[in-house]
Amino acid sequence: MNKIYLDNAASTPVNEKVIEEMATAAKLYGNPSSYNDCGRKAREYIEIARLKVARFLDAHSDEVVFTSSGTESNNFAIQGVARNLQPTTYNLQPKTKPHIITTQIEHLSVFEPVKRLEREGFDVTYLSVDKEGFVNLGELQKSLRPETVLVSIMYANNEIGTIQPITKIGKLLSDFRSHQPSAISHQLVFHVDACQATEYLDMGVNHLGVDLLTFNGSKIYGPRGIGVLYARRGVKLSSILLGGEQESGLRAGTENLPAIGGLAVALNKIDEKEGKRIAGLRDYFIEKIKTLLPDVKINGPVDKRLAKSFIHRLPNNINISVPGLTSEVLLLELDKHGICAGSGSACTSHSVEPSHVLRAVGLDKKYLDGALRFSMGRQTIKKDMDRVLKILLKVTGDLHKRYKKI
């Protein structure tokens, strides 16, 4: 049975050229921090890769920090800003708490560190989203305060594919900063989790207007175990991983040369045309499923605005809910037919709780338990999606009949 892999939002296959580069880098056994020839060669290799990443982001090399994952990068961004805040570094009214703004649909690697900071005394605003997962810019603007120190909003949602208007948000925050009194000495930092966006969307940090941006290798056909934190010059961060002076003293630990080299190659393999091709498959599948399974709910942005583009929804994302069935049962049945899909974030795949993202968009209770996410990739073709439609029609029909007999 030929497998159809539709869980690319969780992890993508590693590109062959990436594997080749990692094998080459593995032969550079010197420690990049060592003052010898082997160490210098390893250091030079890292800095060349860093330059390639910086060019991809339209950034400076010294603004690129290598980490172990998107999760670490998000934690570093959020906790790094928070831990840097000392009473002498910001000028707030007595007993006023530093304030963080995020959304109700963030990845857990943003949600959890923000919740911890809230427990430690930070004031947090969780912005609501509409039924398609979009943030209301008016609500964001009203939530900003002189004591706001961090705004963290994801670029594209990993479950329902919603693409937030990051450039507009960046401009809004820039305007807010410009009107703040000079007596306020703390930073208002804008962080964006771009892990799902990297393969398909504009990642130019200057155009986006971001201060901190995170992404990882496993979502772009690169290696696992590698992430990036872009930190704009002038943004003050406290290290959360202490030890040596690697990564300009920001992130301790001997650098992972094979993963760093593989990441640089993976970025070079991103093709803008691929996103347009996959967007066509996405729209084809959504239109077909509306006809074949009219009771199924399409989650996330779906309207005439899509039209094979990816302005509002990630091109590779399809999220549906099948009423009367559970995600676990559906995934097991699809797996029997060689179809690898997901139900939401891979980081919560063993949780029995309905998705916090689907709750946040106000999904009716009857649709919460039967959510499926099909995330396509470079290997996905129309024939695959036709087979998925055929199998999904059979599986849902068989399961409904089976449960009626019980």
C-alpha positions in Angstrom: 0.0 0.0 0.0 1.4 3.4 -1.0 1.2 5.8 1.9 -0.1 9.3 1.5 1.6 11.6 4.0 -0.7 14.6 5.0 0.9 15.6 8.3 3.4 18.1 7.0 2.4 20.7 9.5 3.7 18.4 12.2 6.9 17.5 10.4 8.1 17.4 6.8 10.3 14.7 5.0 13.9 15.8 5.0 15.1 16.9 1.5 17.8 14.7 0.0 20.2 17.7 -0.5 19.7 18.6 3.1 20.7 15.0 4.1 23.8 15.3 1.9 24.8 18.6 3.5 24.3 17.2 7.0 26.6 14.3 6.1 29.3 16.7 4.9 28.9 18.9 8.0 29.2 15.8 10.3 32.8 15.4 9.2 33.7 18.8 10.7 34.3 17.4 14.2 36.1 20.4 15.7 34.4 22.4 18.4 33.5 25.8 16.9 34.6 27.5 20.2 38.1 25.9 20.1 41.2 28.0 19.2 42.7 25.5 16.7 42.4 24.8 13.0 39.6 22.2 13.4 37.6 24.6 15.5 38.1 27.5 13.1 36.8 25.4 10.2 33.7 24.5 12.2 33.2 28.2 13.2 33.6 29.4 9.6 31.0 26.8 8.5 28.5 28.1 11.1 29.0 31.7 10.1 28.5 31.0 6.4 25.2 29.2 7.3 24.2 32.1 9.6 24.8 34.5 6.7 22.5 32.4 4.4 19.7 32.5 7.1 20.2 36.2 7.5 19.8 36.8 3.8 16.6 34.8 3.8 15.2 37.0 6.5 16.6 40.2 5.1 18.4 40.6 8.4 22.0 41.1 9.7 24.0 38.0 10.6 24.4 39.1 14.2 20.6 39.1 14.5 20.4 35.3 13.9 20.5 33.0 16.9 20.5 29.2 16.4 18.5 27.1 18.9 17.4 23.5 19.2 13.8 23.9 18.0 10.8 26.2 17.4 9.7 25.6 20.9 13.0 26.7 22.4 13.0 29.8 20.1 9.5 30.8 21.3 10.5 30.2 24.9 13.7 32.2 24.4 11.8 35.1 22.8 9.1 35.3 25.5 11.1 34.5 28.6 14.1 36.4 27.3 12.1 39.6 27.1 10.4 39.0 30.5 13.6 38.0 32.4 15.4 41.1 31.1 12.8 43.3 32.8 14.2 44.6 36.1 12.8 47.5 38.1 15.6 49.7 36.8 15.0 49.0 33.1 11.4 50.3 32.9 9.6 53.2 34.3 6.0 52.2 35.4 3.7 53.5 38.0 4.1 51.9 41.5 2.4 48.5 41.7 1.8 48.4 38.0 2.5 45.1 36.4 4.3 44.6 33.1 1.8 43.7 30.4 1.9 41.0 27.7 -0.6 40.6 24.8 -1.1 37.4 22.9 -4.0 35.5 21.3 -6.2 32.6 22.3 -5.0 30.4 19.4 -1.2 30.4 19.9 0.9 27.3 19.8 1.6 25.8 23.3 5.2 26.8 23.1 3.9 30.4 23.3 0.9 29.8 25.4 2.7 27.9 28.2 5.5 30.4 28.9 3.1 33.2 28.8 0.9 31.4 31.3 3.9 30.9 33.6 4.7 34.6 33.4 1.1 35.4 34.3 1.4 33.2 37.4 4.6 35.0 38.3 2.8 38.4 38.3 2.7 39.6 34.7 -0.6 41.0 33.4 -1.7 39.2 30.2 -4.4 40.0 27.6 -5.5 37.1 25.4 -7.0 38.5 22.3 -10.1 36.8 21.0 -10.4 35.7 17.3 -13.4 35.5 15.0 -14.9 32.3 13.6 -12.1 32.1 11.0 -9.3 32.7 13.5 -8.5 36.3 12.7 -7.4 38.8 15.4 -9.4 42.0 15.6 -6.9 44.9 15.1 -9.2 47.2 16.9 -9.2 45.0 20.0 -5.4 44.8 19.8 -5.1 48.6 19.6 -7.4 49.1 22.6 -5.4 46.5 24.6 -2.1 48.4 24.3 -1.0 50.3 27.4 2.1 52.2 28.4 3.2 49.2 30.5 2.9 46.7 27.5 6.3 45.1 27.1 5.5 42.2 24.7 3.1 41.4 21.9 3.3 37.8 20.6 1.1 36.9 17.7 1.6 33.9 15.4 2.0 34.4 11.7 0.0 31.4 10.5 -2.0 29.0 12.7 -0.8 25.4 12.8 -4.3 23.9 13.1 -6.6 25.9 10.9 -4.1 27.8 8.7 -5.3 31.3 9.4 -2.7 33.9 8.3 -2.7 37.0 10.5 -2.0 40.5 9.0 1.4 40.7 10.6 2.6 43.7 8.5 -0.5 45.7 9.6 0.1 44.7 13.2 3.7 45.7 13.0 2.7 49.1 11.7 0.1 49.5 14.4 2.7 48.8 17.1 5.2 51.1 15.5 2.7 53.9 15.6 1.8 53.2 19.2 5.5 53.3 20.2 6.0 56.6 18.4 3.3 58.3 20.5 4.5 57.0 23.9 6.0 59.6 26.3 9.8 59.7 26.5 9.6 58.9 30.2 8.8 55.3 29.3 12.2 53.6 29.0 11.2 49.9 28.5 10.8 48.3 25.1 7.6 47.2 23.5 8.7 44.1 21.6 6.8 42.4 18.8 7.3 38.7 18.6 6.0 36.4 15.8 6.0 32.6 15.8 6.5 31.9 12.0 7.2 28.1 12.2 4.2 27.3 9.9 4.7 30.3 7.7 8.4 29.9 6.6 7.7 27.6 3.6 5.1 29.8 2.0 5.0 33.4 3.3 7.1 36.5 3.2 9.7 36.3 5.9 11.4 39.7 5.4 11.6 40.9 8.9 11.9 44.6 8.0 8.8 44.5 5.8 6.9 42.6 8.5 8.0 45.1 11.2 8.8 42.4 13.8 11.4 42.5 16.5 11.6 38.8 17.3 10.7 36.0 14.9 11.0 32.2 15.3 11.0 29.3 12.9 12.5 25.7 12.8 13.9 23.2 10.3 11.4 20.4 10.6 8.6 22.4 8.9 10.6 23.2 5.8 12.0 19.8 4.7 15.1 20.4 6.9 16.4 18.6 10.0 14.7 18.2 13.3 16.5 19.6 16.3 17.3 23.1 14.9 15.5 26.4 15.3 16.1 30.1 14.7 15.4 33.1 16.7 15.7 36.4 14.8 16.4 39.2 17.3 16.5 42.7 16.0 19.5 44.8 17.0 18.8 46.7 20.1 16.2 44.2 21.5 17.4 43.2 25.0 17.1 39.5 25.9 18.1 37.5 29.0 19.5 34.1 28.3 17.4 31.2 29.4 20.0 28.5 28.7 23.1 29.3 30.7 26.6 28.0 30.4 29.1 28.9 27.7 29.3 32.0 25.5 28.0 30.4 22.3 25.7 32.4 20.0 27.1 35.8 21.1 26.5 34.8 24.7 22.8 34.4 24.2 22.4 30.6 24.0 24.9 28.3 25.7 25.7 24.9 24.2 28.0 23.5 21.5 26.4 24.3 18.1 24.8 21.5 16.1 26.8 21.8 12.9 24.9 19.2 10.7 21.5 20.7 11.6 22.7 24.3 11.1 24.1 23.4 7.7 21.0 21.4 6.7 18.7 24.3 7.7 20.6 26.7 5.4 20.2 24.3 2.5 16.5 23.8 3.3 15.9 27.5 3.1 17.5 27.6 -0.3 15.1 24.9 -1.6 12.0 26.9 -0.8 10.1 27.5 -4.1 7.4 30.2 -4.3 5.7 28.3 -7.1 5.1 25.3 -4.9 2.8 27.3 -2.6 0.6 28.3 -5.5 0.4 24.6 -6.7 -0.6 23.3 -3.3 -3.2 26.1 -2.8 -4.9 24.8 -5.9 -5.1 21.3 -4.4 -6.4 22.8 -1.1 -9.2 24.6 -2.9 -10.0 21.6 -5.0 -10.3 19.3 -2.0 -12.4 21.8 0.0 -14.9 22.2 -2.9 -15.1 18.4 -3.4 -15.7 17.6 0.3 -18.5 20.2 0.5 -20.4 18.2 -2.2 -19.5 14.7 -1.1 -19.8 15.2 2.7 -22.1 18.2 3.2 -22.4 17.6 7.0 -18.6 18.1 7.4 -17.6 21.5 8.8 -14.6 23.3 7.2 -12.6 25.0 9.9 -10.6 28.2 9.3 -10.9 30.7 6.5 -13.0 29.5 3.6 -14.7 31.9 1.1 -14.2 33.5 -2.3 -11.2 35.3 -1.0 -9.0 32.2 -1.2 -9.2 31.6 -4.9 -5.9 29.5 -5.1 -4.1 32.3 -3.1 -2.6 32.2 0.3 -3.4 35.7 1.7 -5.8 34.4 4.3 -5.1 30.7 4.7 -1.9 28.6 4.5 -1.9 26.9 1.1 -1.2 23.4 2.5 -3.8 23.5 5.3 -7.2 21.7 5.3 -9.0 21.3 8.6 -12.4 19.7 8.8 -14.8 18.4 11.5 -16.9 15.2 11.1 -19.9 15.3 13.4 -20.7 12.2 15.4 -17.2 10.8 15.2 -13.9 11.3 17.1 -10.6 12.4 15.7 -8.9 9.3 17.2 -11.2 6.8 15.5 -11.0 8.7 12.2 -7.2 8.8 12.3 -6.9 5.1 13.1 -9.2 4.2 10.2 -7.4 6.5 7.7 -4.1 5.0 8.9 -5.4 1.5 8.0 -5.7 2.8 4.4 -2.2 4.3 4.4 -3.3 7.9 4.9 -1.2 9.8 7.5 -3.2 12.8 8.8 -3.4 14.8 12.0 -6.0 16.3 14.3 -4.2 19.5 15.3 -0.9 20.3 16.9 1.4 17.3 17.1 2.5 18.6 20.5 -1.0 17.7 21.9 -1.7 14.6 19.8 -2.1 12.4 22.9 -4.5 14.8 24.7 -8.1 13.9 24.9 -9.2 17.5 25.3 -10.7 19.3 22.3 -8.4 21.8 20.5 -8.1 25.1 22.3 -7.9 26.7 18.8 -11.3 25.3 17.8 -12.8 26.3 21.1 -11.5 29.9 20.6 -13.1 30.2 17.1 -16.4 29.2 18.7 -16.9 25.8 17.0 -20.1 24.1 18.0 -19.7 21.2 20.4 -20.8 18.6 17.9 -17.8 19.5 15.7 -15.1 19.7 18.4 -14.4 16.0 18.8 -14.1 15.0 15.1 -11.5 17.4 13.8 -9.0 16.3 11.1 -6.1 18.2 9.7 -4.7 17.4 6.3 -1.5 19.3 5.7 -0.1 18.8 2.2 3.5 18.9 1.1 5.8 19.0 -1.9 5.1 15.3 -2.5 1.3 15.7 -2.6 -0.4 15.4 -6.0 -4.1 15.6 -7.1 -4.3 11.8 -7.4 -3.5 11.6 -3.6 -6.3 14.0 -2.7 -8.8 12.1 -4.9 -7.9 8.9 -3.0 -8.2 10.6 0.3 -11.7 11.9 -0.6 -12.7 8.4 -1.7 -11.4 6.7 1.5 -12.8 9.5 3.7 -16.2 9.0 2.2 -16.0 5.2 2.8 -14.6 5.5 6.3 -17.1 8.0 7.6 -20.0 6.1 6.1 -18.8 2.8 7.6 -18.2 4.3 11.0 -21.6 6.0 11.2 -23.3 2.7 10.3 -21.2 0.8 12.9 -22.2 3.2 15.6 -25.9 3.1 14.7 -25.9 -0.6 15.4 -24.4 -0.2 18.8 
